[in-house]
């Protein structure tokens, strides 16, 4: 519930802030590997070290995600794709957002601004409300300069990487999985 109690004991409802890209700065996602849960933290570090030793480049964009951010990402995506009526979005404690801007067109426009600012505009699947990111068991990282590199699996055997699927095989040997075809940066304990 979004209420405030004043000194005289009266309760007032805090005004809601309209949806839009201003929300993207709120409830930030960590980029720290140390924020991840064990044993995923150790597994992803070993996988990243193998990638870097082979000459690949790794750029981490997200690790631990607050549930409030997952909520904002999920519903902005649905509204932006006309899959959620902005007048009927369930509320969440600590997120005092107003999704409806008085008309559907402006509400969708604000949601699209959020989707673009979150960097989820190219995915086809809405971000999950409950994800491995919230429990510290997922990472979003861009891997580049891997083509043609020999990268060590966890058992020490090397695989020459010709396609992204080879990275999936190597990652799986470290118990780090990538299974979502339209979300290549996403690696987790389950691949989802």
C-alpha positions as CSV (number, residue, x, y, z in Angstrom):
1,X,0.0,0.0,0.0
2,X,1.3,3.4,-0.9
3,X,0.6,5.5,2.2
4,X,2.4,7.9,4.4
5,X,1.7,8.7,8.0
6,X,2.1,12.3,9.1
7,X,3.1,13.6,12.5
8,X,-0.5,14.1,13.5
9,X,-1.3,10.4,12.8
10,X,-3.3,11.1,9.6
11,X,-2.7,8.8,6.7
12,X,-2.3,10.2,3.2
13,X,-1.9,8.4,-0.1
14,X,1.3,9.3,-1.9
15,X,0.7,10.6,-5.5
16,X,1.6,8.1,-8.2
17,X,4.3,8.9,-10.8
18,X,3.4,8.4,-14.4
19,X,5.2,5.6,-16.2
20,X,8.0,6.5,-18.6
21,X,11.8,6.3,-18.9
22,X,12.3,8.0,-15.5
23,X,11.5,4.7,-13.9
24,X,14.5,2.9,-15.5
25,X,16.9,4.6,-13.1
26,X,14.9,3.3,-10.1
27,X,15.6,-0.1,-8.5
28,X,18.8,-0.6,-10.4
29,X,20.2,-4.0,-11.4
30,X,23.6,-5.0,-10.1
31,X,26.4,-5.8,-12.5
32,X,28.6,-7.3,-9.8
33,X,29.5,-11.0,-10.0
34,X,29.8,-10.8,-6.2
35,X,26.0,-10.2,-5.9
36,X,25.3,-13.6,-7.4
37,X,24.4,-16.7,-5.3
38,X,26.7,-19.6,-4.7
39,X,27.5,-21.9,-6.5
40,X,26.3,-20.0,-9.6
41,X,28.8,-17.2,-8.7
42,X,31.8,-19.5,-8.8
43,X,30.5,-21.3,-11.9
44,X,30.0,-18.1,-13.9
45,X,33.4,-16.8,-12.8
46,X,35.1,-19.9,-14.0
47,X,33.2,-19.8,-17.4
48,X,34.1,-16.1,-17.8
49,X,37.7,-16.7,-17.0
50,X,37.9,-19.5,-19.6
51,X,36.3,-17.1,-22.2
52,X,38.8,-14.3,-21.4
53,X,41.8,-16.7,-21.3
54,X,40.9,-17.7,-24.9
55,X,40.7,-14.1,-26.0
56,X,36.9,-13.6,-26.0
57,X,35.5,-10.3,-24.7
58,X,32.8,-10.4,-22.0
59,X,30.6,-7.4,-21.0
60,X,28.3,-7.9,-18.0
61,X,25.1,-5.9,-18.1
62,X,23.0,-7.4,-15.3
63,X,23.3,-9.8,-12.4
64,X,21.0,-9.5,-9.3
65,X,17.7,-7.7,-10.2
66,X,15.4,-6.3,-7.6
67,X,11.8,-7.7,-7.9
68,X,10.5,-4.1,-8.4
69,X,12.6,-3.8,-11.5
70,X,11.4,-7.1,-12.8
71,X,7.8,-5.9,-12.3
72,X,8.5,-2.6,-14.1
73,X,10.2,-4.4,-17.0
74,X,7.5,-7.1,-17.3
75,X,4.5,-4.7,-17.4
76,X,6.2,-2.0,-19.5
77,X,6.9,-4.7,-22.1
78,X,3.3,-6.1,-22.0
79,X,1.8,-2.6,-22.3
80,X,4.2,-1.6,-25.1
81,X,3.1,-4.7,-27.1
82,X,-0.6,-4.1,-26.4
83,X,-0.8,-7.3,-24.3
84,X,-1.8,-5.6,-21.1
85,X,-4.4,-2.9,-20.5
86,X,-2.5,-0.1,-18.6
87,X,-5.7,0.6,-16.6
88,X,-5.6,-3.0,-15.1
89,X,-2.0,-3.6,-14.1
90,X,-1.7,-5.1,-10.6
91,X,0.0,-2.9,-8.1
92,X,3.2,-3.8,-6.3
93,X,4.4,-2.5,-2.9
94,X,7.1,0.1,-3.1
95,X,6.3,0.9,-6.8
96,X,4.1,3.9,-6.9
97,X,3.6,4.0,-10.6
98,X,0.6,5.1,-12.7
99,X,0.6,3.1,-15.9
100,X,-2.5,4.8,-17.4
101,X,-1.8,8.3,-18.9
102,X,-5.5,9.2,-19.5
103,X,-5.5,7.4,-22.8
104,X,-4.2,4.1,-24.3
105,X,-2.0,5.8,-26.9
106,X,0.0,7.9,-24.4
107,X,0.2,4.9,-22.0
108,X,1.7,2.7,-24.8
109,X,4.1,5.5,-25.8
110,X,5.4,5.7,-22.2
111,X,5.8,2.0,-21.9
112,X,7.7,1.9,-25.2
113,X,10.1,4.5,-23.8
114,X,10.7,2.3,-20.8
115,X,11.2,-0.8,-22.9
116,X,13.8,1.0,-25.1
117,X,15.5,2.4,-22.0
118,X,15.7,-1.0,-20.4
119,X,17.2,-2.4,-23.5
120,X,14.5,-5.1,-24.0
121,X,13.0,-3.7,-27.2
122,X,14.5,-6.5,-29.4
123,X,13.2,-9.4,-27.4
124,X,10.0,-11.2,-28.2
125,X,9.4,-12.6,-24.7
126,X,8.4,-10.4,-21.8
127,X,10.9,-10.3,-18.9
128,X,9.8,-12.7,-16.2
129,X,8.2,-11.4,-13.0
130,X,10.0,-14.2,-11.1
131,X,13.4,-14.9,-12.7
132,X,16.7,-16.3,-11.8
133,X,18.0,-12.7,-11.7
134,X,15.9,-12.0,-8.6
135,X,17.5,-15.0,-6.8
136,X,21.0,-14.2,-8.0
137,X,21.2,-17.2,-10.3
138,X,21.4,-15.4,-13.6
139,X,23.6,-13.0,-15.5
140,X,23.2,-11.0,-18.7
141,X,26.5,-10.7,-20.5
142,X,27.5,-10.0,-24.1
143,X,30.2,-12.3,-25.4
144,X,32.2,-11.2,-28.4
145,X,35.3,-12.0,-30.3
146,X,34.9,-15.7,-29.7
147,X,34.7,-17.0,-33.2
148,X,37.6,-19.4,-34.0
149,X,38.9,-19.4,-30.4
150,X,39.7,-22.5,-28.5
151,X,37.9,-22.3,-25.2
152,X,38.3,-24.7,-22.3
153,X,35.4,-26.7,-20.9
154,X,35.3,-27.2,-17.1
155,X,37.0,-30.6,-17.5
156,X,39.9,-29.0,-19.4
157,X,39.0,-30.2,-22.9
158,X,39.0,-27.5,-25.5
159,X,36.3,-26.7,-28.1
160,X,37.0,-24.5,-31.1
161,X,34.1,-22.1,-31.2
162,X,32.5,-21.7,-34.6
163,X,28.9,-20.8,-33.7
164,X,27.1,-19.5,-30.6
165,X,25.8,-23.0,-29.8
166,X,29.5,-24.0,-29.1
167,X,29.5,-21.4,-26.3
168,X,26.3,-23.1,-24.9
169,X,28.1,-26.4,-24.8
170,X,31.1,-24.9,-23.0
171,X,28.9,-23.0,-20.6
172,X,26.9,-26.1,-19.7
173,X,30.1,-27.8,-18.6
174,X,30.4,-25.1,-16.0
175,X,26.6,-25.5,-15.0
176,X,25.9,-22.2,-16.7
177,X,23.1,-22.4,-19.3
178,X,21.7,-20.3,-22.2
179,X,18.5,-21.7,-23.6
180,X,16.4,-18.7,-24.7
181,X,16.9,-18.2,-28.5
182,X,15.9,-14.5,-28.5
183,X,17.9,-13.7,-25.3
184,X,21.5,-14.6,-26.1
185,X,23.0,-12.5,-23.2
186,X,21.0,-14.5,-20.6
187,X,22.9,-17.2,-18.8
188,X,21.6,-18.9,-15.6
189,X,21.4,-22.1,-13.5
190,X,18.5,-23.3,-15.7
191,X,18.9,-21.4,-18.9
192,X,15.7,-19.5,-18.2
